[in-house]
């Protein structure tokens, strides 16, 4: 080791007990401080070990993955991850551990021994290091700084995760599907997709979840808790993501853009649904008739055709509907509400879809084109009917003589022949 460098990186000082965050009884206790980063140590040999982190002297190498380590003990700990050796076993619950330090931490979870206490808020901790990190909440100390964007962090783990966002380094790989992850924890959670493990269970309804965060969100359904509130209109939300989406309704921010038509969206899910109009992707399929849909809500509405379920009922005339949107349209017939007015001729409409169709009659806009003969149409439905000319599809059949027709109106006219006989 470079002793000259070590001496330049070392000074000895005394602790002012009024300023230190550690509980030191002696007012003149010696300690060893790194001039490089300011970290201090009670013993000189600990500073020597720490010194290797600055010099990046990593003389111990793993024969399996060629990872390098500054200390032999760290290499030995690492080798157990390859051997999957777990030498330490808990007598209380049988759980095994590769590393003695992890085993000792686990043991305290059974004994509930929390020896280290915060003088500010009296919160207690199993480990002295955990108390040290916690104290930064009170001091607002952030000793870890990113050289790229200069963002600072109170914890080294958070700092390391942030660095990977710049380097795009994904060190942890799934053996099943080879997907890679920034963090080992993310890999651990991902593996539950393959194992179908759901270790977190709701005490109220017993539904199980693969992630603790998902369980916490779910519990708010039962507790009605909405901890996230909008500063503008004070509306509350159970999830932070929903609040963030809501805030865009005030700022009119639309950060998600379609690469095909450049239309902007405030929510990523809205963009994903929109993209299916370009790709014609229909990932949701009916198990009964195998018809495909671009949105799950459309599939759910379609399924009611097979079950004949009509969950939405009109309070005025008791007519029932399979979809809420159809009930809303129907209610306007009672209110005689016509919210959509044509600027060209003044005609009013109850439904937006009818209004849009009418507008095209003025503009002569025919947006829907046949790929076979290039004939254009005002409405998508008209194109759909026209395509049967090319495919010879006749979906409407007479129950009496079994003759088939392109359009339902043609079948209705034909039925008159049988009723007149």
N, C-alpha and C positions, 0 to 999 in steps of 0.2 A: 504494500500500500504506500502511496505517496505521502510520507510523514510531513514533508514541507507544506503540502497542500492542506493536510489535516490541521497543522498549526495555524495556518492562515485562516482556516475556516472555524477556528475555535476561540472563544473567550470565556473566561470564568467570571461569574458575577454573583450577586446576592439578591435575595428575593425580598421585595417590599410586600409584606402580607396584606397591606391595604389595597394593593393593585393586582395581585396575582389571582387567577381564577381557581387555583388549586389550594387545598387545605394543608398548609405547611406550618407546623408548630414553631420551628426554630426561625427566629427573625434573621439569622445570618447563615442560612443553609447554602452550601456550594451547589452550583449546577453548571452544566456544560451547554453552551449555545452555539448553534451553527450560524456563522456569519452569512451564509448563502441564503437561508430561508428563515432564520430566526427561531427555528424550533429548538427547544431546550430539553436536556436530559439530566437525570440524577447521577448517572454514572458515565465514565469516559468511554467504556467499551460499547455502550449503546450509541454514542455519537459516532464511533468508528463504523458501526454497522450502517447507521444512517448516511454516513459519508458516501457509501457505495451507490446510493440512489442518485447523488449528484454527479459522480464520476462515471455512472453507467457501467461499472465494472461488474460483469455478469459472467463469472468463470465456471459456473456449473450448468451443464447442458443436458436436456432430456434426450435420451436415445430414441424415444418413440416419435415425438412430435418436434424435436429440436428447439423447444422453448428454452430460453436462457434465464438463469436465476443468479442473484448476487450472493445468496447464502445457501449452504448445503441443506439446512433444515427445510428451507422452502422447496428445494428440489425434491426432497424425500416426501414432503406433503403432497406435492404435485404428482409424483409417481403413483400414488394411491388412486388417483382419478383414472389412470389407465388400467391398473390392476383391479379396480373396483373393490379394493380391500377396505373393509370397515372393521377396524380392530377394537373399537370402543362401543360397548353395549350398555344401554340403560336398564338397570334392574327393575325400574318401576313400570316401564311401558314396553321394553324390548326393542326400542328403536336403536339403530346402529349408526356409527359415525366413522368417517375416515380420519378426522383430525381431533386431537385431544381438546383443542380450544373450543371447537363446536360442541363437543360432548359436555364440557364444563358449563358452557352457556345453557345447554339444554337442561342439565341437572338443576340449575337454579330456577327453571320454570316449574319444576315439581316442588322444590322447597320454598318457592316464592321469596327467596332471599334477595332483597334489594338493598345493598349496603351503602350505595352512593346517593346522596341527597342534594338537591339544588337549594341553595340558601335563599334564592329569590322567590320561587313558587312552591318549594318543598316537594316537588315531584321526585320520585326515587327511581333508581336504575340498577340493573344487574351488574353492569360493567362501568368502570371508571371512564373508559373512552366514550361511552354513550352519554355520560354526564357532561364530559368535555364538549362534545358536539352540541348537546342541548343548550349549554350556557351561551352559545352564539346567538340563540333566539333572543336573549336579553341584551347581549352586547352588540348585536347586529354585525358581528365580525364575519367577514367572508374572505378567508385567506387564500382561496384557490381562484386564480384568474386565467381566463382564456386569452392566449396570445393572438388569436385570430380576430375575435370580436370584442375582447376586453370585458365580457360578462363575468361577474364574480359569483362564487358559490361558497356556502358555509360548510359543505360536506364534500369530501374527496370523491365519493361514489357518484354524486350528482355531476361533479366536474368531469369525471372520466366518461360518463354517459354522454355529456354534452360534446366532448371532444370527438367522439365517434360520429356525431352528426356532421362535423366538418370533414372528417376523413372518409366517411361512408363505409367504415370498417364494420363488417358483420362477422364476428369471430365464431359464433355458435351456430352449428348446423344440425338439422334434423336428419337422423339416420334413415327415416322412413321415406320422406319426400324431398330431402336435401334443401328445403327452404332454410335461409340463413337469417340470423337475428343479431341486433346490436347487443342485447343483454341476455345473460344466461337465464334470468327469470322469465323473459319472453319465450325462450325455447321451452322451458319447463311447462309453462301454460299451454303452449302450442301442442306439446306431446299429448295433452289430454284429448285433442281432436282424434288422434289415432287410438288411444286407449279407452276413450269415452268415459274417462274418470271425471266425476263431479263431486268433489269432496266437501262442498259447501251447501248446507241444507237449511231451508227456511223452517223455523220452529212453528210457524202458524199453519202453512198449507203443505209443508214437507216437499216442496219443489226443490230440486237440486241444481247446482250451478258449478261450472268448471272454474270460475274466477270469483274471488272474494268480493271484488268491486261490483260484479253483477248481482251478487246476493244483497249487498248494501243498497243498491238501486232498487232491487225488487222489494225489499222490506218497506220502502217508502210508499208502496201501494197500500200496504196494511196500515201504516202509521199516518198516512196522508201528509207526511213531512215534505215541505218544499223549502229547502234551505237557501236556494239561489234566487235573489230578488233583483228586478230591473230598477236601476236608479232613476230612470225616466218616468215610467208609468207605474212602478211598484208591483207589477205582476210577478208572481212567484213561480218557481219551477223546481221539480224534483231532481233534475240533472243539470250540471253545468253546461253541457253541450247544447241543451235546449235553450238555456239562457243566451248563450253566444249566438245561436241562430236567431232568436227573437230580437236581439240588439240590432241586427242588420235591418229589421223593419223600421227602426228609427233612423239609422244612418244611411239606409238605401244602398248599403255596400253589397256588391255582387261579385265575390272573388272567384267564382267558378265559371269558366267560359267553355263553350262548345267549339271544338276544333273544326267542325264541319260548317256551321252557319254563324259562328261567333256570337250566338246569343248568350247572355250572362245570367247567372243564377246565384241566389243568396245561399243556397244549401247544396252540398255535394250530392245528396240523394236525389234532389230535383234534376241535377245535371245527368246523373246516371239513368234516370227514367227517360229523360229527353233523348239521350244518345240512342236509345232503342228505336226511336222514330227514324233514325238514319240507318242503323244496322239491321233493322227489322228483327232484332233478337226478341224471342218470346220464351223466356226461361220458365214460365209458370204454365203447367199443363193440366188439363182436366182428366182425372182418372176414368171418367165415364165415357166421354166422346173424344178424348185426346186433343181437343182444341187448345191452341196455345195462346198465351196472353203476355203482354209486356209488363204488366203490373199485377202484383198479388191481389190488390183490391178488386181488380177487374175479374180475376179468377173467382174470388169469393162471391162476387155478384152473380157470375155465370152459374156457379154451382146451385144457386137457389132455383134455377130453371129446372134442374133435375129433381130437386127435393120438393119443389113447389112451395118453398118456405117464403112467406111474405110477412116479414117482421115489422114493417113500418105501416102504420095505420093512420088514416085521416080522421081527425077528431070531429069534422063537420059531417061527412057522409059515410064514415067507417070503411071506405074503400081501402084495400091493403095493397102494399107494393113490396117488391123484393129488394129494392134499393132506396136508400134515403134520398138520393138526388131526384129520383122519380117522384117521391112524395112531395119534395119541395116544389118541383115544377107543378104538380097537381094543385097544391095549396093556392097557387096564384090564380087558378080558375075560380076559386071561391072569393078571393080578395079582389078579383078583377084587376090585379096589379099588372101593369105593363111598363116595366122599367126601362125597356130598350126602345129608343125612338130613332127613326130614319131621318137624317138631315135633308135628304133629297126630296122625299115625298111626304114626310110627317107621319107615316104609318108607325104604329107602336106594336111592341111584341112582349109577351110574357117571358119568353125563353131566349137566352142568348144565342143558342144554336139556330133557332128560326130567324132571328135578327141577322146573323152572319150570312145565312143562305140568301136572305132578301137583298142584302147589300151587294152580293155578287151579281144579282140581276141588273143592278144599276151600272156596276163597273164592267160587266161582261167578262169578269175574271173567271177563267176555267182552269183551276189549279191542278186538276187530276187528269193525268194522261195515260192512255193505253199503250203499253210497250209493244203490242203487236201491230196495231194500225195507226197509232198516234192520234186517235180521236180524243178530244178533251171534253171534260165535264165540269159542271158547277160543283157537284157534290160527289164525295167519295162513294156514297151508296150507289149513285148512277153508274160510276165506273165499275163497281163490283157486279152489278147486274149485267152491264155490257160485256164483261169478260166471259160470261157464260156462252156468249156467241162463239168465242174461240175455243172454249174448253168443252162445249156441248153439255155443260152441267145443267140438269133440270131437277132442282131439289124439291119441287112441289108436285105431289102425286095425288091423283084422284082415287078415293077409297072405293068408288063404284066400278070404274073401268080400268083403273091403274094407268091411265095416261099421265105423262109427266110434262111439266111446264117450267119455263125459265123464271117466270115471275108469279108471285102469289095472286096478283090481280087477274092474271090470265086463268089461273085455276078457279078463282071465284066466278068469273064469267062462264067458264065451262060447266061448273056445278049447276048453273041455271038450266042447262040442257036436260039434266037428269030430273030436276025438280019439276020441270014443265011437262014431263011425260006422264 
